[in-house]
Amino acid sequence: MNTATNTEINTTTSKGIKWGPFTLRIPFIHLKLRAGEFFQGMVISGATAFAAVPIAMGLGLTFEEGVALSFIAGTLIGAGPIFFGEPMAPGWVTPAVPIVIAAFAAKGQFTGVYDPEIFKFMAAMCIEFTLLLFIMGITGWGKKLIEIIPNGLKAGIILGAALAAFYQVFVTDLDKLMIQPISMTLAISLCVITTFSEPFKKLALKNKFVQIVGSLGLLPGFVLAALVAFLLNEVTFDIEWGFRIPDVVSLFNRTSPLAIGFPSADMYVEALPLVIIGYTLLFGDLITGTEVLNDAQTQRPDEPLDVNLDRSHLSVAMRNFLGLLVNPFFPTQGALWTGVHVVVAERWKKGPKEMPSIFDGLGSYYLMGIPFLYVTLPFITLMKPLMQMALTLTLILTGFACAYVAMAIPKKNSEMASALLIAVFITFFSAWIGLIIGILLSIFVVGTDKDKV
């Protein structure tokens, strides 16, 4: 695996307007609409666009403010390939989400009661994350920081994300799960099978339809479970017609540090381990995205890409900074939506006739930067009773993916045992305690030898 932090693949020849290290590609001018990717993006984004709303409501915001929060986050995520010229499909730092939720829950701040201190702490995380990304992007120190972190601690952080995700679904939110018991069970089962099942993957190699179903991620399970929920009266729909501008003003007034004030010094100290954890997970996404592009580039010498992870750091930093000013919501501004990235890259590598430019595919998948899903009342009200299901599936798939990755990192039994203990402390105590325990275990139990086993 190539783990270089700055991988140059020739020089990009795609059209666009250069600004600093970035490239702006204007939809319908520099980006050509690809109908297939556009409609796939509309459907898949539709299933996940409002997964953040239940989190926002758990932190004390209203449903309308949750929609506005999703609008801000989604618009900034779409800016990755369009305004910053990143050849990756951006998304949340998804594995960090359950850890952040667990941190708020441990402080009694995930009860649905609004408290400005919640969003001051969220701002502290966003400010530190932005600064860390900016420093790493300017200096190129990201790879060095990640190499310093021992294998057991890395595995513990990622396994902590898995444990926190499963705990959130099956313990903290068990009452919500039981509101839709049959459809939720069906959704979880189908999504785990289509995403992680080895027999399903073998079947996909022989059957084109099964292969297509597998490439759509959580969408098939989500749609089928939603239909079952409706037929069994586990959900009811109250469809409204028309359009509504998201309530960004109310969101700003209740969450922005420019309105409620900036964090106190102790909040920055408390937020630091969560930021380090978030960065560790983000860096893994950047490496994954780079490897996918390196593989696809071998089939597409006609469109050389400029994959520069230092620039990627800066683009994610700027998206986090812009989000911070309106609505700090760590960690919704990440580098990679792995499923979408793989789907677009696989289509691009088939040749210019399939997809002239990878940026056409990315721009189309992100709906050319047009946030119409967030202003269309029929869609919003259709999704409203299904938003908890979308969040549940996001957490379950995140948990499985993190468990897969975490279990593969340790090379020694001592690292495996340490990883489990670190994960428990991160999930059930605090990020600070988890990191401190992890460092102590790495020194006194695993040892500091770099010998490979």
C-alpha positions as a printed Julia matrix, in Angstrom:
453×3 Matrix{Float64}:
   0.0     0.0     0.0
   1.25    3.44   -0.85
   0.98    5.58    2.25
   2.62    8.71    0.96
   0.93   11.85    2.13
   1.58   13.69   -1.12
   0.96   11.52   -4.17
   1.34   13.29   -7.5
  -0.23   11.54  -10.51
   1.12   13.75  -13.31
  -0.79   17.03  -13.56
  -4.52   17.54  -13.94
  -5.7    18.55  -17.4
  -9.33   19.11  -16.43
 -10.83   22.51  -17.07
 -11.46   24.93  -14.25
 -10.53   28.23  -12.64
  -7.41   28.08  -10.49
  -7.51   29.89   -7.16
  -4.54   29.3    -4.92
  -3.9    25.55   -4.71
  -7.54   24.83   -5.59
  -9.57   24.63   -8.81
 -13.14   25.85   -9.2
 -15.23   23.91  -11.69
 -18.52   25.63  -12.44
 -21.45   23.21  -12.9
 -22.69   22.88  -16.5
 -19.66   24.87  -17.73
 -16.62   22.96  -16.5
 -18.67   20.0   -15.28
 -20.89   18.03  -17.64
 -24.08   16.55  -16.24
 -24.02   12.75  -16.1
 -27.62   11.59  -15.8
 -26.77    8.19  -14.29
 -24.64    9.61  -11.49
 -27.07   12.5   -10.94
 -30.05   10.22  -10.32
 -27.99    7.78   -8.26
 -26.79   10.7    -6.17
 -30.31   12.01   -5.77
 -31.6     8.65   -4.52
 -28.65    7.71   -2.31
 -28.19   11.23   -0.95
 -31.92   11.27   -0.34
 -31.61    8.21    1.88
 -28.8     9.7     3.95
 -29.21   13.48    3.62
 -31.07   13.86    6.89
 -29.28   11.26    9.03
 -27.85   14.18   11.03
 -31.31   15.45   12.02
 -31.84   12.94   14.88
 -28.37   13.85   16.19
 -29.2    17.56   16.03
 -32.49   16.97   17.86
 -30.67   14.9    20.48
 -28.5    17.96   21.08
 -31.57   20.13   21.6
 -32.27   21.63   18.18
 -35.69   21.62   16.52
 -36.54   19.5    13.5
 -36.45   22.6    11.28
 -33.02   23.55   12.61
 -31.87   19.97   12.02
 -32.89   20.29    8.37
 -30.98   23.58    8.16
 -27.96   21.89    9.73
 -28.14   19.13    7.09
 -28.44   21.79    4.39
 -25.26   23.57    5.56
 -23.31   20.32    5.96
 -24.47   18.9     2.61
 -23.7    22.09    0.7
 -20.17   22.28    2.11
 -19.52   18.59    1.44
 -20.56   19.07   -2.2
 -18.07   21.94   -2.44
 -15.17   19.46   -2.21
 -14.96   18.47   -5.89
 -16.77   21.52   -7.25
 -15.17   24.53   -5.52
 -11.92   22.99   -4.28
 -11.22   20.6    -7.16
 -10.68   17.51   -5.02
 -10.9    14.28   -7.09
 -12.49   12.45   -4.17
 -16.11   12.03   -3.07
 -16.24   13.82    0.31
 -18.46   12.91    3.24
 -18.55   12.86    7.03
 -15.73   11.6     9.21
 -18.34    8.95    9.89
 -16.45    6.74   12.38
 -16.01    9.76   14.66
 -19.78   10.38   14.85
 -20.63    7.67   17.45
 -17.62    8.7    19.56
 -18.76   12.33   19.58
 -22.34   11.31   20.42
 -21.01    9.14   23.26
 -18.97   12.09   24.57
 -22.06   14.29   24.78
 -24.17   11.47   26.22
 -21.58   10.88   28.95
 -21.96   14.52   30.0
 -25.76   14.3    29.98
 -25.98   16.58   26.96
 -27.68   14.24   24.49
 -31.15   14.43   26.0
 -32.9    16.7    23.5
 -32.61   19.75   25.77
 -30.95   22.79   24.21
 -27.94   24.24   26.01
 -25.61   26.77   24.31
 -22.68   25.14   26.13
 -23.17   22.09   23.88
 -22.45   24.11   20.78
 -19.62   26.04   22.38
 -17.96   22.67   22.96
 -18.8    21.67   19.38
 -17.15   24.91   18.24
 -14.03   24.06   20.28
 -13.76   20.75   18.4
 -14.27   22.44   15.02
 -11.73   25.2    15.73
  -9.05   22.74   16.84
  -9.81   20.37   13.95
  -9.55   23.23   11.45
  -6.23   24.41   12.91
  -4.81   20.87   12.99
  -5.78   20.25    9.36
  -4.33   23.61    8.29
  -1.02   22.96   10.06
  -0.75   19.44    8.67
  -1.63   20.67    5.18
   0.97   23.44    5.23
   3.76   21.35    6.76
   2.98   17.89    5.39
   3.38   16.43    8.89
   0.22   14.32    8.73
   2.0    11.07    7.87
   4.55   11.64   10.65
   1.81   12.18   13.24
   0.0     9.01   12.21
   3.24    6.99   12.27
   3.86    8.07   15.87
   0.57    6.51   17.01
   1.2     2.84   17.99
  -0.78    0.07   16.28
  -2.63   -0.86   19.46
  -3.77    2.72   20.0
  -4.84    3.13   16.35
  -6.82   -0.09   16.55
  -8.33    0.97   19.88
  -9.49    4.3    18.46
 -11.16    2.65   15.46
 -12.59   -0.19   17.55
 -13.91    2.46   19.96
 -15.84    3.96   17.07
 -17.37    0.54   16.34
 -18.24   -0.08   19.98
 -19.74    3.4    20.39
 -21.84    2.93   17.25
 -23.28   -0.41   18.39
 -23.88    0.91   21.92
 -25.75    3.91   20.54
 -28.04    1.72   18.43
 -28.7    -1.23   20.75
 -28.56    0.45   24.17
 -28.95    4.22   24.13
 -31.48    4.3    21.27
 -33.1     0.93   21.96
 -36.47    2.59   22.61
 -36.32    4.23   19.18
 -35.36    0.93   17.61
 -38.41   -0.74   19.17
 -40.79    1.84   17.69
 -40.12    0.2    14.3
 -38.89   -3.26   15.39
 -39.67   -5.28   12.25
 -38.6    -2.72    9.65
 -35.48   -1.74   11.62
 -34.44   -5.4    11.98
 -35.03   -5.95    8.28
 -33.09   -2.81    7.34
 -30.11   -3.71    9.52
 -30.05   -7.32    8.28
 -30.26   -6.43    4.6
 -27.67   -3.65    4.79
 -25.16   -5.81    6.66
 -25.65   -8.64    4.15
 -25.36   -6.47    1.01
 -22.32   -4.63    2.38
 -20.29   -7.18    4.34
 -21.54  -10.71    3.61
 -18.87  -12.92    1.98
 -21.48  -15.27    0.4
 -23.25  -12.21   -1.03
 -19.97  -10.93   -2.52
 -19.32  -14.31   -4.14
 -22.82  -14.28   -5.6
 -22.25  -10.76   -6.93
 -19.3   -12.01   -8.97
 -21.69  -14.31  -10.87
 -24.83  -12.17  -11.01
 -24.96   -8.64  -12.46
 -28.18   -7.72  -10.62
 -26.73   -8.75   -7.25
 -23.59   -6.76   -8.1
 -25.66   -3.63   -8.77
 -27.59   -4.09   -5.52
 -24.33   -4.38   -3.61
 -22.92   -1.22   -5.21
 -25.83    0.86   -3.9
 -24.76    0.55   -0.26
 -27.52    1.04    2.3
 -30.1     2.17   -0.3
 -31.77   -1.2    -1.2
 -32.19   -2.22    2.45
 -33.4     1.25    3.38
 -36.03    1.42    0.63
 -37.36   -2.11    1.26
 -37.47   -1.57    5.02
 -39.27    1.76    4.56
 -41.9     0.02    2.41
 -42.36   -2.72    5.03
 -42.61   -0.09    7.78
 -45.39    1.63    5.87
 -47.29   -1.62    5.17
 -47.08   -2.65    8.85
 -48.04    0.85   10.08
 -44.72    1.26   11.86
 -44.47    4.66   10.19
 -47.04    7.11    8.89
 -46.4     9.84    6.34
 -47.82   13.36    6.43
 -46.73   14.72    3.06
 -46.65   18.49    2.62
 -46.31   20.22   -0.74
 -44.31   23.22   -1.8
 -40.91   24.58   -0.92
 -39.38   25.96    2.28
 -36.06   27.67    2.82
 -34.16   25.97    5.69
 -34.2    27.97    8.91
 -30.53   28.9     8.77
 -31.07   32.14   10.73
 -32.43   30.3    13.8
 -29.66   27.71   13.48
 -27.03   30.47   13.38
 -28.51   32.27   16.39
 -28.54   29.11   18.52
 -25.25   27.45   17.48
 -22.75   29.83   15.88
 -19.92   31.09   18.13
 -20.51   34.48   16.53
 -23.96   34.48   18.19
 -23.61   32.46   21.41
 -19.95   33.19   22.17
 -16.71   31.29   21.82
 -15.63   28.28   23.9
 -13.85   28.59   27.23
 -10.24   27.42   27.64
 -11.24   24.2    29.43
 -13.45   23.23   26.47
 -10.44   23.29   24.15
  -8.56   21.0    26.53
 -11.51   18.61   26.78
 -12.0    18.6    23.0
  -8.38   17.85   22.08
  -8.47   14.02   22.31
 -11.67   13.9    20.25
  -9.96   16.04   17.61
  -6.91   13.75   17.55
  -9.2    10.75   17.19
 -11.1    12.51   14.39
  -7.88   13.34   12.57
  -6.61    9.76   12.84
  -9.83    8.53   11.24
  -9.76   11.27    8.57
  -6.2    10.41    7.56
  -7.23    6.8     7.02
  -9.97    8.01    4.68
  -7.46   10.1     2.71
  -5.18    7.11    2.23
  -8.14    4.96    1.13
  -9.28    7.58   -1.37
  -5.77    7.92   -2.78
  -5.37    4.17   -3.25
  -8.68    3.95   -5.12
  -7.58    6.76   -7.48
  -4.11    5.24   -7.98
  -5.76    1.99   -9.05
  -8.23    3.7   -11.39
  -5.59    6.01  -12.89
  -3.81    3.06  -14.51
  -6.84    2.64  -16.79
  -7.24    6.36  -17.55
  -3.95    7.88  -18.78
  -6.04   10.31  -20.86
  -7.04   12.27  -17.72
  -4.04   12.55  -15.39
  -5.18   13.54  -11.89
  -3.41   15.7    -9.36
  -3.87   13.88   -6.05
  -2.27   16.03   -3.38
  -3.07   15.18    0.22
  -1.61   18.41    1.55
  -4.15   20.27   -0.59
  -6.84   17.85    0.6
  -6.02   18.8     4.2
  -6.44   22.48    3.32
  -9.75   21.97    1.52
 -11.24   20.02    4.45
  -9.89   22.71    6.8
 -11.63   25.45    4.82
 -14.92   23.55    4.71
 -14.74   23.06    8.48
 -13.95   26.75    8.99
 -16.91   27.88    6.85
 -19.21   25.46    8.66
 -17.9    26.67   12.02
 -18.97   30.25   11.31
 -22.6    29.29   10.68
 -23.08   26.03   12.55
 -20.22   24.11   14.18
 -21.07   20.42   13.82
 -18.05   18.16   14.16
 -17.4    15.8    12.34
 -19.66   16.29    9.28
 -16.9    17.77    7.1
 -14.61   14.91    6.13
 -12.62   13.77    3.12
 -14.3    10.63    1.82
 -17.64    8.96    1.22
 -16.06    5.62    0.42
 -19.02    3.96   -1.31
 -19.65    6.86   -3.68
 -15.94    7.33   -4.33
 -15.53    3.7    -5.37
 -18.65    3.72   -7.57
 -17.56    6.88   -9.46
 -13.95    5.71   -9.82
 -15.05    2.32  -11.16
 -17.25    4.02  -13.78
 -14.47    6.5   -14.68
 -11.83    3.79  -15.16
 -13.96    2.19  -17.91
 -12.93    4.96  -20.3
 -13.85    8.39  -21.71
 -16.99    7.07  -23.37
 -18.37    6.02  -19.99
 -17.24    9.17  -18.16
 -15.12   11.85  -19.9
 -13.87   13.29  -16.6
 -14.01   12.01  -13.03
 -15.13   15.5   -12.04
 -18.23   15.11  -14.23
 -19.14   12.03  -12.21
 -18.4    13.61   -8.84
 -20.2    16.85   -9.68
 -23.24   14.94  -10.91
 -23.3    12.66   -7.86
 -23.35   15.76   -5.65
 -26.26   17.13   -7.71
 -24.08   19.85   -9.29
 -24.02   21.62   -5.94
 -27.75   22.38   -6.13
 -29.24   21.75   -2.66
 -32.82   21.22   -3.81
 -33.35   18.17   -1.57
 -33.25   20.46    1.46
 -35.93   22.89    0.26
 -38.45   20.45   -1.23
 -41.22   19.82    1.31
 -42.58   16.59   -0.23
 -39.14   15.02    0.08
 -38.45   16.37    3.57
 -41.81   15.24    4.94
 -41.45   11.84    3.22
 -38.1    11.34    4.91
 -39.09   12.71    8.34
 -40.36    9.42    9.86
 -37.44    7.54    8.28
 -34.61    9.74    9.55
 -33.95    7.63   12.65
 -33.73    4.57   10.4
 -31.18    6.38    8.2
 -29.07    7.27   11.25
 -29.32    3.73   12.63
 -28.13    2.21    9.36
 -25.3     4.74    9.12
 -24.13    3.79   12.63
 -24.46    0.03   12.06
 -22.51    0.08    8.8
 -19.92    2.35   10.4
 -19.59   -0.05   13.32
 -19.04   -3.06   11.06
 -16.57   -1.22    8.82
 -14.57    0.06   11.81
 -14.5    -3.39   13.38
 -13.16   -4.86   10.12
 -10.37   -2.27    9.94
  -9.52   -2.31   13.65
  -9.17   -6.09   13.85
  -6.67   -6.08   10.98
  -4.27   -3.54   12.51
  -2.81   -5.36   15.58
   0.15   -7.65   14.86
   0.61   -8.99   18.39
  -1.72  -10.4    21.01
  -0.76   -7.58   23.39
  -1.87   -5.04   20.77
  -5.21   -6.82   20.34
  -5.91   -6.87   24.07
  -4.8    -3.25   24.45
  -7.02   -2.18   21.56
 -10.09   -3.7    23.21
  -9.38   -2.01   26.53
  -8.72    1.36   24.85
 -11.99    1.05   22.94
 -13.91    0.4    26.16
 -12.41    3.46   27.9
 -13.02    5.74   24.89
 -16.65    4.6    24.64
 -17.71    4.38   28.27
 -15.47    6.88   30.05
 -13.93    9.69   27.98
 -11.62   10.27   25.03
  -8.92   11.69   27.33
  -8.96    8.61   29.58
  -8.96    6.33   26.53
  -5.92    8.05   24.99
  -3.98    8.14   28.28
  -4.7     4.45   28.96
  -3.72    3.73   25.35
  -0.36    5.48   25.7
   0.38    3.68   28.98
  -0.53    0.29   27.5
   1.56    1.0    24.41
   4.63    1.74   26.57
   4.32   -0.79   29.38
   2.35   -3.68   27.85
   2.95   -3.66   24.08
   6.38   -2.04   24.22
   7.89    0.54   21.92
   9.8    -1.83   19.64
   9.14   -1.29   15.95
   9.87   -4.9    15.04
   7.33   -6.38   12.68
   5.71   -9.62   13.69
